[in-house]
Amino acid sequence: MKSIVQILSEEFNKNEEHVQNIVTLLDEGNTVPFIARYRKEMHGTTDDQTIREIADRLSYLRGLEERRQEVKKSIENQGKLTEELAQKIDEAATLAEVEDLYRPYKQKRRTRATVAREKGLEPLADILYAQEKDCPVPLEEAAKYIDAEKEVNTAEEALAGAGDIIAEVISNDAEIRKALRELFMNRADILSTAAKKDPEDTVYRNYYAFASAVSKVQGHQVLAMNRGEREEILKVSIDMNRDVALDLIYRYTVKEPACASTEFVRTCAQDAYDRLIFASVEREIRTALTDSANEGAIGQFALNLRPLLMQPPVKGFVTMGLDPGYRMGCKVAIVDGTGKVLDTTVVYPTYGEKQKKDCIEKLSALIHKHKVKHIAIGNGTASRETEQMTVEMIGGLGAGAGVSYAIVNEAGASVYSASKLAAQEFPEYDVNLRSAVSIARRLQDPLAELVKIDPKSIGVGQYQHDMPEKRLSETLDGVVEDCVNSVGVDLNTASVPLLARVSGLNTAVAQNIVKYREENGSFTSRQQILKVPKLGAKAFEQCAGFLRVPESKQVLDNTSVHPESYEAAEKVLGFCGYTMEDVKAGRLLNMMRNLHAYGEEKAAKECGIGLPTLFDIADELRKPGRDPRDELPPPVLRTDVLEIKDLKPGMELKGTVRNVIDFGAFVDIGVHQDGLVHISQICDKFIRHPSEVLAVGDVVTVWVKEVDEKKNRISLTMRRDKLNV
C-alpha cells in the first residue's frame, strides 16, 4: 500500500523528497507564501498554487485514511471484518469506494430485505443465489419455508422475500456499484426539460430540451441546470440504456452454465437495478458532476481574481472617484496620491441639462483646485450617463489639462461602504461617499482596496452564489494571500485588512501593528515589529520578508530578502564588488555578470544558501522596493466615449477583459455594456477553455461582429478572418 507522500509525488509528478518536505513544512505551521518564497531548496521551486493544491489533496487523503480506519473499526465491532475486506478498504482510492464497501454493514432502516430476513428466508436466498449445478427449482424450494407463525403463508411469499434479499445483496455489492458508476460516466446522458408544459421565455430557454453525454457536459451547463431545477423551471435526469446496465450486472451475478435458479436471479438483478440501484447511482452521478462543476467554477473564479487583484496601480496621482447614481445623484470623492481624502461632494448629472451643466462646472473647479489627473468611474447604475458627462467635461478642460478617465469595476464597493470596517475608516462620511472613495482608490491601488472586500463579492466568477461557501472562501482567500505577499506590504501605510493578509499575520495582530504605529510613530526597521503585542518569533519568521519598511536604514528592509538571509545578501554584494550604497543608488547594472564570473554555485555554497535563494537575492538587490505589478500593461485610460449605437460590424477597438468564463470572455470596449467574445472567436487554434489565452485585465484588440441594440448585446471577435463584413 502506497503512502500518502508517494501518492502525492505520483499525482503531482514531483520528487518524493520535495513532497515530504512540503508536507512537513505545512505540518509545522508554515504558510504557503512563506514556503513558496523562502524554502525553495526544500521543495524544488514549487509555485504557491501547486503547494496549495498539494495541501488540498493532502487534506483529502488524510480524511480518506481516517474514514478507512473508522469503517474497519465499525465492521470489526460487528465481528465481520475479514483480511480480504480490510485489504479492499485499505486499497479503496476514494471515499465513494470506501462507502460502497461499508454499505452492507451500515445500520439501516428496515427494508423489505430486513423483513424477509426476520422471517427466516435468508437461507433460501443463499441457496438460490449460489446457482449451483444441482440448484433446486425456486418455487419448490420456497415451499419448504412456509411458516404461518412467521407470516410466510405461501411458497410465492417465501420466494418474493428471498428475491428481496438477493436484490439488496446485489445493490450493496461494491464492485457492481463501482462498475455501474464508470458505465454511467462513460455511456449515460444528462437530460433537461421544461418543468411546465408551456414555459415562459427565461434565461433557461436553452435547457428546455437539452441533452448531452455525461462525459461531455460542460461545468457551466451543469450549474445552469442545477439552478433551473432549484427554481422549479427545469426537470433534470440521467438517462442510461437499461439493457446495457443490466448486462453489466448479469456479468457479476448470473453464473454459467445456467441452472434452475438462473432466471430467478436475473429477475432479482432487474429488481435491484430498477428499485434500488438506478436512483442511487443517478444521485451519485449528479453529485459528481456538480462537484466537478463547482471545482471548475471555483478554479475559474480564482483564475480571474488573481489578475484583477494584480492590476497595475496608477500611483502617485490625485484621483477623482465618481460613484454614479440616479435618485441619490453621483457621489464624488477626491483623494491624493496616497489615497488620503481631499474633498467630497454630490452632483446630479442625470437630473436634466441645467443640473448636468452645473455638475461639469463644479467638478471642473474641483479638478483645477486639487490638480486632478485621473477620474475613476464606477461601472454600476447610471455609469453610462456619468461617463458621457465626464467626456464632455474633459473636452471643456482642454488637452493641456491632461485629465483622463477609466471605468472601474465597482463590484463589492457597496458591501465595503456599508461595512463596519468602512465606518471605522471613514466615520465622518456617509455610506455613499465612502463608496466614491473606494472607487478612486481602486484605480490607484486595486489590491490594497480590494482586500477590504469579501472576495466572493467581487464579480469575476460564474454561479459563485451556488458554490460550496467554505470551499469557495478557502480558495479565494488563498488567491488574495498569494497576491498580497507577492507584491509586499508597506508596514507604515498598510491598512488592517491588507496587513491581515500577510503571511503569518491575522486580523488581531494586524490591529496591534496599526495601533503600535499610531502610538509610536512609523516603524524604522523590520526588527521593530517584534515589539508588537502577540507577534512572536514564529509570526516574525513568516511575515518579515513580505513587509517593506522604506524608512529603514537597512536597505534590505525594503526588499523581499528575508532577514534570515541578510548576511548572505551582504556576502553576495561583496563577491560582485558592490556595497549597500550601490544598492541604494541603483548601481548594480553588472551584478549578474559579476556573479557569473565569480561562480554561482561557489557563491551559494560560501553563503550557505541554495541557488534559487541566491538568484532571488541578486534579483532583489538590483531592484529594491520594486512592485511586480509595474511590469504589467497599464490600465486603459480614456478621454472619449462610445455608445452602443456607434458600433458597426467590423469596427476595430481596444478593450479590457473584465471576466473569463467557460464559454468566452466579456470585454470592456468603452461602451456601457461589455461585449462577449465567444470561445470560438478567441483564436484560430483549438482551446479547451478561454483561460488558456485570456486573463482578467488583459488589454486586447477586438472587432465588432454583431450588435443587438434591443437586447443590449454586443458580439465581438478577436479573429479578423471571422468577420462577415
ZIQUI-V833234 format. One record per residue. N is the residue number from 0. SS is DSSP state (h for helix, s for strand, l for the rest). PHI is phi in whole degrees, -180 to 180 (none if undefined). OMEGA is omega in whole degrees, -180 to 180 (999 if undefined). Layout:
# ZIQUI-V833234
n = <N N>
ss = <SS SS>
phi = <PHI PHI>
omega = <OMEGA OMEGA>
This chain:
# ZIQUI-V833234
n = <0 1 2 3 4 5 6 7 8 9 10 11 12 13 14 15 16 17 18 19 20 21 22 23 24 25 26 27 28 29 30 31 32 33 34 35 36 37 38 39 40 41 42 43 44 45 46 47 48 49 50 51 52 53 54 55 56 57 58 59 60 61 62 63 64 65 66 67 68 69 70 71 72 73 74 75 76 77 78 79 80 81 82 83 84 85 86 87 88 89 90 91 92 93 94 95 96 97 98 99 100 101 102 103 104 105 106 107 108 109 110 111 112 113 114 115 116 117 118 119 120 121 122 123 124 125 126 127 128 129 130 131 132 133 134 135 136 137 138 139 140 141 142 143 144 145 146 147 148 149 150 151 152 153 154 155 156 157 158 159 160 161 162 163 164 165 166 167 168 169 170 171 172 173 174 175 176 177 178 179 180 181 182 183 184 185 186 187 188 189 190 191 192 193 194 195 196 197 198 199 200 201 202 203 204 205 206 207 208 209 210 211 212 213 214 215 216 217 218 219 220 221 222 223 224 225 226 227 228 229 230 231 232 233 234 235 236 237 238 239 240 241 242 243 244 245 246 247 248 249 250 251 252 253 254 255 256 257 258 259 260 261 262 263 264 265 266 267 268 269 270 271 272 273 274 275 276 277 278 279 280 281 282 283 284 285 286 287 288 289 290 291 292 293 294 295 296 297 298 299 300 301 302 303 304 305 306 307 308 309 310 311 312 313 314 315 316 317 318 319 320 321 322 323 324 325 326 327 328 329 330 331 332 333 334 335 336 337 338 339 340 341 342 343 344 345 346 347 348 349 350 351 352 353 354 355 356 357 358 359 360 361 362 363 364 365 366 367 368 369 370 371 372 373 374 375 376 377 378 379 380 381 382 383 384 385 386 387 388 389 390 391 392 393 394 395 396 397 398 399 400 401 402 403 404 405 406 407 408 409 410 411 412 413 414 415 416 417 418 419 420 421 422 423 424 425 426 427 428 429 430 431 432 433 434 435 436 437 438 439 440 441 442 443 444 445 446 447 448 449 450 451 452 453 454 455 456 457 458 459 460 461 462 463 464 465 466 467 468 469 470 471 472 473 474 475 476 477 478 479 480 481 482 483 484 485 486 487 488 489 490 491 492 493 494 495 496 497 498 499 500 501 502 503 504 505 506 507 508 509 510 511 512 513 514 515 516 517 518 519 520 521 522 523 524 525 526 527 528 529 530 531 532 533 534 535 536 537 538 539 540 541 542 543 544 545 546 547 548 549 550 551 552 553 554 555 556 557 558 559 560 561 562 563 564 565 566 567 568 569 570 571 572 573 574 575 576 577 578 579 580 581 582 583 584 585 586 587 588 589 590 591 592 593 594 595 596 597 598 599 600 601 602 603 604 605 606 607 608 609 610 611 612 613 614 615 616 617 618 619 620 621 622 623 624 625 626 627 628 629 630 631 632 633 634 635 636 637 638 639 640 641 642 643 644 645 646 647 648 649 650 651 652 653 654 655 656 657 658 659 660 661 662 663 664 665 666 667 668 669 670 671 672 673 674 675 676 677 678 679 680 681 682 683 684 685 686 687 688 689 690 691 692 693 694 695 696 697 698 699 700 701 702 703 704 705 706 707 708 709 710 711 712 713 714 715 716 717 718 719 720 721 722 723 724>
ss = <l l l h h h h h h h h l l l l h h h h h h h h h h h h l l l l h h h h h h h l h h h h l l l l h h h h h h h h h h h h h h h h h h h h h h h h h h h h h h l l l l l h h h h h h h h h l l l h h h h h h h h h h h l l l l l l h h h h h h h l l l h h h h h h h h h l l l l l l l h h h h h h h h l s h h h l s l l h h h h h h h h h h h h h h h h h l l h h h h h h h h h h h h h h l s s s s s s l l l l l l l l l l h h h l s s s s s l l l l l h h h h h h h h h h h h l l l s s s s s s l l h h h h h h h h h h h h l l l l l l l l h h h h h h h h h h h h h h h h h h h h h h h h h h h h h h h h h h h h h h h h h h h h h h h h l l l l l l l l l s s s s s l l l l l l s s s s s s l l l l l s s s s s s s l l l l l h h h h h h h h h h h h h h h h h h l l l s s s s s l l l l h h h h h h h h h h h h h h h l h h h l l s s s s s l l l l h h h h h l l h h h h h h l l l l l h h h h h h h h h h h h h h l h h h h h l l l l h h h l l l l l l h h h l l h h h h h h h h h h h h h h h h h h h l s s l l l l l h h h h h l l l l l l h h h h h h h h h h h h h h l l l l l l h h h h h l l l l l h h h h h h h h h h s s l l l l l l h h h h l l l l h h h h h h h h h h h h h l l l l h h h h h h l l l l l h h h h h h h h l h h h h h h h h l l l h h h h h h h h h h h h l l l l l h h h h l l l l l l s l l l l l h h h l l l l l s s s s s s s s s s l l s s s s s l l l l l l s s s s h h h l l l l l l l l h h h l l l l l l s s s s s s s s s s l l l l s s s s s l l h h h l l l>
phi = <none -74 -78 -61 -64 -64 -63 -62 -60 -70 -65 -101 53 -120 -56 -60 -66 -64 -64 -60 -66 -62 -61 -63 -62 -65 -65 -81 91 -78 -83 -62 -59 -65 -61 -63 -88 -113 -131 -61 -63 -77 -124 70 57 -69 -77 -61 -64 -66 -62 -64 -65 -63 -62 -63 -67 -59 -62 -65 -65 -69 -65 -63 -64 -63 -68 -56 -65 -62 -66 -61 -64 -63 -69 -63 -63 -87 73 -121 -84 -104 -62 -63 -67 -60 -66 -62 -66 -64 -90 -61 -90 -137 -63 -62 -67 -62 -66 -62 -68 -82 -48 -66 -108 -72 -72 -116 -68 -66 -120 -60 -68 -60 -60 -64 -65 -62 -87 79 -98 -65 -59 -63 -62 -63 -62 -71 -74 -65 54 -68 -58 -99 -59 -72 -67 -52 -67 -67 -67 -64 -61 -69 -106 -68 -155 -61 -63 -96 62 -110 -93 -140 -64 -64 -65 -64 -66 -63 -64 -63 -63 -63 -66 -63 -61 -70 -61 -64 -63 -89 -72 -62 -67 -65 -65 -63 -65 -66 -59 -64 -62 -62 -64 -94 -121 -83 -116 -108 -118 -137 -134 -69 -71 -106 -65 -118 -70 -77 -78 -128 -66 -95 -56 -69 -111 -72 -149 -115 -145 -153 -63 -55 -72 -118 -63 -84 -57 -67 -70 -60 -67 -65 -65 -60 -68 -61 -69 -63 -85 61 -100 -122 -118 -121 -149 -107 -113 -132 -60 -61 -63 -65 -65 -66 -59 -64 -65 -59 -63 -92 -118 -97 -93 -115 -73 -66 -135 -64 -99 -58 -65 -65 -64 -59 -63 -64 -64 -63 -64 -60 -66 -70 -94 -116 -91 -56 -60 -67 -68 -58 -62 -62 -67 -61 -64 -64 -64 -66 -60 -66 -64 -61 -61 -64 -68 -65 -63 -69 -59 -63 -64 -76 -67 -56 -67 -65 -68 -93 -58 -60 -75 -102 -84 76 -115 -67 -128 -103 -103 -116 -104 -65 -175 -96 -62 -90 79 -99 -83 -125 -139 -115 -123 -80 -62 -100 95 -74 -73 -102 -162 -144 -166 -133 -126 -132 -70 -99 -84 150 -63 -63 -63 -64 -64 -61 -61 -63 -64 -66 -70 -62 -64 -67 -64 -66 -62 -101 57 -67 -108 -131 -120 -106 -112 -66 -94 -90 -55 69 -62 -63 -65 -66 -64 -63 -62 -64 -63 -62 -67 -62 -62 -71 -71 92 -62 -66 -69 64 -94 -135 -135 -143 -84 -112 -67 -97 -54 87 -64 -68 -63 -66 -64 -95 -84 -63 -61 -65 -64 -71 -75 -131 -64 -84 -111 -81 -57 -67 -70 -60 -64 -65 -61 -61 -65 -63 -69 -64 -75 -69 -154 -54 -64 -61 -87 -71 -67 -79 -114 -57 -53 -67 -86 -93 -76 -123 -126 -132 57 -64 -76 -96 -76 -60 -60 -64 -66 -63 -62 -60 -67 -69 -62 -64 -64 -60 -60 -63 -66 -59 -76 -73 -84 93 -129 -74 -62 -97 -126 -66 -79 -59 -59 -70 -62 -65 -90 -74 -48 87 -107 -135 -61 -62 -68 -61 -63 -65 -64 -64 -62 -61 -64 -68 -84 -116 87 -61 -69 -111 -165 -65 -58 -66 -69 -66 -82 -73 -56 69 -111 -93 -63 -66 -62 -62 -58 -74 -99 -54 -67 -99 -99 -114 -128 -59 -80 -71 -71 -83 -56 -66 -67 -109 -129 -91 -68 -76 -53 -66 -112 -59 -62 -64 -62 -66 -65 -61 -59 -62 -59 -94 82 -124 -127 -64 -63 -66 -64 -58 -85 69 -105 -111 -60 -102 -60 -65 -66 -66 -65 -64 -65 -72 109 -61 -66 -63 -64 -62 -64 -70 -89 73 -131 -92 -61 -58 -67 -59 -67 -63 -63 -61 -64 -69 -64 -74 -135 -64 74 -71 -113 -59 -72 -67 -85 -90 -61 -70 -66 -78 -105 -114 -128 -131 -144 -114 -116 -60 -71 -80 -78 -130 -53 96 -66 -93 -141 -97 -145 -116 -69 -99 -156 -116 -127 -60 -105 160 -146 -97 -123 -83 -113 90 -109 -58 -99 -67 -96 -102 -102 -66 -54 -72 -105 -82 -153 -92 -123 -71 -130 -81 -151 -56 -67 -67 -120 -119 -140 -57 97 -61 -96 -130 -95 -131 -123 -73 -98 -145 -133 -120 -64 -63 -91 58 -118 -125 -104 -118 -138 -105 -117 -62 -69 -95 -76 -103 -131>
omega = <-177 176 179 180 178 179 180 180 180 -176 -178 179 -178 175 -176 179 179 179 179 179 178 179 -180 -180 178 -180 179 177 177 180 -180 179 180 180 -176 -174 -168 176 -174 -179 -177 -176 175 179 175 -177 -175 -179 179 178 177 179 177 179 178 -178 177 179 179 -177 177 176 178 180 178 180 177 -178 178 -179 180 180 180 -180 179 178 177 -179 -174 -178 177 178 -179 -180 179 179 179 179 179 -177 180 -173 -179 176 179 180 177 -179 176 180 -178 -174 -178 -174 180 171 -175 171 180 179 177 179 178 179 -179 178 178 179 176 -175 -179 177 178 179 -180 -179 -176 -178 180 176 177 -177 -178 -178 -180 175 -173 -176 179 179 -179 -179 -180 -174 176 -177 -176 -179 180 178 171 -169 -179 177 179 178 179 -179 179 179 177 178 178 180 -179 -180 -180 177 179 -179 -177 -178 -175 -179 179 -178 178 180 179 178 179 179 180 -178 -177 -171 -175 175 171 -175 176 178 177 -179 -180 -177 178 -174 175 177 -179 178 -179 -175 -179 -176 178 176 -172 175 178 172 178 -177 -176 -177 -178 -179 -178 177 177 -178 178 179 179 -179 178 178 178 -180 177 175 -179 168 -175 -179 175 -179 180 178 -174 -177 180 179 180 178 178 -179 179 -178 179 -169 -175 -177 175 -4 -178 177 -174 -177 -176 -178 179 178 177 179 178 179 178 179 179 -179 -175 -172 -171 -170 -170 -177 -179 180 177 178 -180 -180 178 179 180 179 180 179 180 179 178 180 179 -179 178 178 179 176 180 -180 179 -177 -176 -180 177 179 -176 176 -180 178 172 -168 166 -179 173 -172 176 177 178 175 -173 177 178 -172 -176 -179 180 -179 -174 174 177 -179 179 -175 179 180 179 -177 179 -175 175 175 175 178 -173 -175 -177 -175 -178 -176 -179 180 179 179 178 180 -179 179 -178 -179 178 179 179 179 178 -177 -174 -180 179 179 -177 177 178 -178 176 -174 -178 -178 179 180 -176 -180 180 179 180 177 -179 180 178 -180 180 177 179 -180 180 -176 -178 -179 178 -180 177 -179 176 174 -177 176 -176 179 178 -178 180 177 180 -173 179 -175 177 -180 -179 179 178 -177 -177 -178 -176 -177 176 -174 -175 180 176 -180 178 177 -179 -180 178 -178 179 176 -178 -180 -175 -176 -177 -178 -176 179 179 -174 174 -177 -179 -179 179 -167 176 179 173 -180 -176 -180 178 -175 171 -169 -177 -178 179 -179 -180 -177 -178 177 178 179 -180 -180 -179 -179 -179 -176 177 178 -174 -174 176 -175 -175 180 -174 176 178 180 180 179 -178 179 -180 179 176 -180 173 -175 -178 180 178 178 178 179 -179 179 179 -179 -180 -176 -173 -178 -176 174 179 176 175 -176 -176 -177 175 177 -180 179 177 176 -176 -175 -179 178 179 179 -176 -171 -168 -176 -177 179 180 177 -178 -177 -176 175 178 -176 -176 177 178 177 177 174 -178 179 179 -178 -179 -179 179 -179 179 177 180 177 -180 179 -175 177 -179 176 178 177 177 178 179 -176 180 -176 -176 -175 -176 -173 -176 178 180 179 179 180 179 -179 -176 -178 178 -179 -179 -179 -178 178 -179 179 177 -179 179 179 178 -178 177 180 -179 -180 -179 -179 -180 -178 -179 177 -177 177 -177 -180 -178 -179 -179 179 -179 178 180 176 -173 173 179 -176 174 170 -177 -180 179 -175 177 177 -180 -178 179 -177 170 -180 179 179 -178 -178 176 -178 -173 -173 178 -180 175 -175 176 -178 179 174 -177 -178 175 177 180 169 180 -178 -179 -177 -175 179 -174 174 -179 173 180 -178 180 -178 175 -174 -172 174 177 -180 178 173 -172 172 -180 174 178 -180 178 177 176 -176 -177 -179 179 -178 178 178 -177 173 173 -179 -178 -179 -178 179 178 -179 999>
